[in-house]
């Protein structure tokens, strides 16, 4: 086209499309396609020019156009706060900046509604399912007060009342919820209540006889607390087994598994993370899966295949590390349990918390409605572990006594200062991997685990994966490599971006 029309090309496409027939190989069908593509590109250009003229970055402008198409400009002009609801990555702060640039009033009801929802969302990010009304108003006031606009409690309360009437939020007394969280919490409570109301026929003398025979044949001994847990597992629809490190949760769980097997139960095992599932399988000598695999997560629907209409195939389910359960995963799990199945929840309420909403394990324990056995006796072999001692010292509010790192360690828990800068931490890890760990007789490729709380930065999983890969499993012409996206993964990778777990 350019060879034939020269500088007139764009004008011809814009105003005189019929002239394209002058060009060999372009017929009516192709002209129609060019016309449609040109109109679409014009629309994209208009949207992009408008958005970028109001301070919207190219990345956000592209997302906005993909979401709303030709209605993008109208949406932004009328209610830019809708962007925070519909587009991942655009939150209230970004939408508020766009709104200010297009001239939306700081008193806008759209702005106040979005600010209230953002405040509730931030609360859920902190692990809460709701906020008391007074606290919601106080936090929303701070959020909405900006650039000379002084937000007040009265209009916020009015908007909250309107949102309740429209079911944009749900009020339960003084507690204000986002609807999805309210219904999930309510449904989970109802399911648990139904299960707890089911009567269980248990032959306690027979269970006690089995425990005696089992412990004698294995030449093992259960503490009174462990024996109580095993007995309760025989006749409880739901049982929580909790306790700190070194208190025998693993040993007790393995005994419960043997009891359930003797009772003829089909048992499934699950845990929130792959590492926890692997450990659960090793201690029970049964297959264990992550909860997402167990519930058959479908990335196409972003939901689980297992549920009320397609329950798990088991008579008993054991879930480890339940302190990491959020309310949505807990509800999906209980919803997928078949009628009559037993549920054993294992975890330390002082352990790793959920990254999502609610401290489910702690709340279930505090409810007083579910049978709980708390193991408190620290066994002699566990008292030799500085890790166990340190954990219990922290739980008692005491500063743990940690051994400084040296070439002749006396305990299983050593403290390395790591320096004062991120690069010092990276170098410390390299020194440990290359020198200290091998010198103690450990194999870095199989015995090493690195934990870190973030993905970005020098000490995040992304960089440490690259550093450790170069140290432990460097590229070689004699080894195959598996490439995923922009990253190369080899056997022996030491971290995952999701769990930061080697």
Residue pairs with C-beta under 8 A, 6 or more apart in sequence:
1 9
1 12
1 13
1 20
1 23
1 26
2 9
4 22
4 23
5 12
5 19
5 23
12 19
12 20
13 20
13 34
13 38
14 38
17 31
17 34
17 35
18 31
20 26
20 30
20 31
20 34
21 27
21 28
21 31
26 34
43 69
43 70
44 65
46 73
47 61
47 64
47 65
47 70
47 72
47 73
48 58
48 61
48 62
48 65
50 73
50 76
51 60
51 61
51 64
51 72
51 73
51 76
52 58
52 61
54 76
54 98
54 101
54 102
55 97
55 98
55 101
56 64
56 98
56 101
60 87
60 89
60 90
60 94
63 87
63 88
63 89
63 90
64 72
64 75
64 76
64 83
64 87
64 90
65 72
67 86
67 87
68 75
68 86
75 82
75 83
76 83
76 98
76 102
77 102
79 110
80 95
80 98
80 99
80 102
80 104
80 110
81 92
81 95
81 96
81 99
81 110
81 111
81 113
81 114
82 95
82 110
83 90
83 94
83 95
83 98
84 90
84 91
84 92
84 94
84 95
84 114
84 117
84 118
85 114
85 117
91 118
92 114
92 115
92 117
92 118
92 143
95 114
96 111
96 114
96 115
96 146
99 108
99 110
99 111
100 106
100 147
104 110
104 111
105 111
106 144
106 146
106 147
106 149
107 149
107 155
109 159
109 162
111 144
112 140
112 144
112 151
112 155
112 156
112 159
113 159
113 163
113 168
115 140
115 143
115 144
115 151
116 136
116 140
116 156
116 159
116 160
116 163
116 169
117 168
117 169
117 178
118 143
119 131
119 136
119 139
119 140
119 143
120 130
120 131
120 136
120 169
120 176
120 177
120 178
121 178
122 139
123 130
123 131
123 139
124 178
124 181
124 356
124 357
127 353
127 354
127 356
127 357
127 358
127 359
128 357
128 358
129 177
129 181
129 182
129 185
129 327
129 357
129 358
130 172
130 175
130 176
130 177
130 181
130 182
131 139
131 175
131 176
132 174
132 175
132 176
133 157
133 160
133 171
133 174
133 175
133 176
134 174
136 160
136 176
137 153
137 156
137 157
137 160
140 151
140 156
141 151
141 152
141 153
141 156
142 151
143 151
144 151
144 156
145 151
160 169
160 171
160 176
163 169
164 170
164 171
164 176
167 179
168 179
169 176
169 177
169 178
169 179
170 176
170 177
170 178
170 179
170 182
171 177
172 182
177 185
181 327
181 357
184 327
184 328
184 331
185 327
185 358
187 331
187 335
188 327
188 330
188 331
188 334
191 331
191 334
191 335
192 238
192 334
192 364
192 369
192 370
193 369
195 237
195 238
195 334
195 337
195 343
196 237
196 238
196 369
196 370
198 237
198 340
200 235
200 236
200 237
201 235
202 234
202 235
204 231
204 234
204 235
207 230
207 231
207 234
207 235
207 259
208 231
210 259
210 262
211 222
211 227
211 230
211 231
211 255
211 259
214 255
214 258
214 259
214 262
215 221
215 222
220 251
222 230
222 252
222 255
223 248
223 375
223 377
223 379
225 248
225 373
225 374
225 375
225 376
225 377
226 248
226 251
226 252
226 255
226 375
228 373
229 239
229 241
229 252
229 256
229 373
229 375
230 252
230 255
230 256
230 259
232 239
232 371
232 373
233 239
233 256
233 259
233 260
233 342
233 344
234 259
234 263
236 342
236 371
237 342
237 343
238 342
238 343
238 345
238 370
238 371
239 342
239 343
239 344
239 345
239 370
239 371
239 372
239 373
240 322
240 345
240 346
240 347
240 361
240 364
240 365
240 370
240 371
240 372
240 373
241 249
241 252
241 253
241 256
241 344
241 345
241 346
241 373
241 375
242 249
242 346
242 347
242 348
242 349
242 361
242 365
242 372
242 373
242 374
242 375
243 249
243 348
243 374
243 375
243 376
244 348
244 350
244 375
244 376
244 378
244 388
244 391
244 392
244 395
245 348
245 382
245 385
245 387
245 388
245 391
245 392
246 378
246 379
246 382
246 383
246 385
246 388
246 391
246 392
247 375
247 376
247 377
247 378
247 379
247 382
248 375
248 377
248 379
249 346
249 348
249 375
250 283
252 375
253 280
253 283
253 284
253 318
253 320
253 344
253 346
254 283
254 284
256 318
256 344
257 267
257 284
257 286
257 318
260 267
260 315
260 316
260 342
261 267
264 315
265 314
265 315
265 316
265 342
266 313
266 314
266 315
266 316
267 286
267 314
267 315
267 316
267 317
267 318
268 289
268 294
268 312
268 313
268 314
268 316
268 317
268 318
269 277
269 280
269 281
269 284
269 286
269 287
269 288
269 289
269 317
269 318
269 319
269 320
270 277
270 280
270 288
270 289
270 290
270 291
270 294
270 317
270 318
270 319
270 320
270 333
271 277
271 279
271 280
271 288
271 290
271 291
271 319
271 320
271 321
272 290
272 291
272 321
272 322
272 324
272 325
272 329
273 290
273 321
273 324
273 499
273 501
274 290
274 499
274 501
275 499
275 501
276 320
276 321
276 324
277 288
277 289
277 290
277 320
278 288
279 320
280 288
280 318
280 320
281 287
281 288
284 318
291 319
291 329
291 333
292 304
294 306
294 312
295 304
295 305
295 306
295 307
295 312
295 332
295 333
295 336
296 304
296 305
296 306
297 303
297 304
297 305
298 304
298 305
304 332
304 336
306 312
306 336
307 332
307 335
307 336
308 335
308 336
310 336
311 336
311 337
311 338
311 339
312 336
312 337
312 338
312 341
313 338
314 338
314 341
315 338
315 340
315 341
315 342
316 341
316 342
316 343
316 344
317 333
317 337
317 341
317 342
317 343
317 344
318 344
318 346
319 325
319 333
319 343
319 344
319 345
319 346
320 346
320 347
321 346
321 347
321 351
321 352
322 345
322 346
322 347
322 360
322 361
323 347
323 348
323 349
323 350
323 351
323 352
323 353
323 354
323 359
323 361
323 362
324 347
324 351
324 352
324 353
324 354
324 355
325 333
325 354
325 360
325 361
326 354
326 355
326 356
326 357
326 358
326 360
327 356
327 357
327 358
327 360
328 356
328 357
329 356
330 360
334 343
337 343
345 361
345 364
347 361
349 359
349 361
349 362
349 365
350 395
353 359
354 360
364 370
365 372
378 388
378 392
382 388
383 389
385 411
385 412
385 413
386 401
386 402
386 403
386 411
386 412
386 413
387 412
387 413
389 400
389 401
390 400
390 401
390 402
390 413
391 400
393 399
393 400
393 401
394 400
402 413
402 414
402 415
403 409
403 410
403 411
403 413
403 414
403 415
404 414
404 415
405 414
405 415
405 416
405 436
406 414
407 436
407 439
409 440
416 428
416 432
418 424
418 425
418 428
419 425
419 427
419 428
422 457
422 458
422 459
423 458
425 458
425 459
426 458
426 459
426 463
426 464
426 467
429 450
429 464
429 467
429 468
430 467
430 471
433 444
433 448
433 468
433 471
433 472
434 471
437 444
437 447
437 448
438 444
442 448
444 471
444 472
445 472
445 473
445 492
448 472
448 494
448 502
449 494
449 501
449 502
450 464
450 468
450 494
450 495
450 500
450 502
451 500
451 501
451 502
452 459
452 460
452 461
452 464
452 495
452 500
453 500
454 460
454 461
454 500
455 461
455 462
455 497
455 500
456 462
457 463
461 495
461 496
461 497
461 500
462 497
464 494
464 495
465 487
465 493
465 494
465 495
465 497
468 493
468 494
468 495
468 502
469 488
469 490
469 492
469 493
469 494
472 492
472 494
473 490
473 491
473 492
473 493
475 481
475 488
475 490
479 490
481 488
481 489
481 490
482 488
482 489
482 490
483 489
493 502
494 502
495 501
495 502
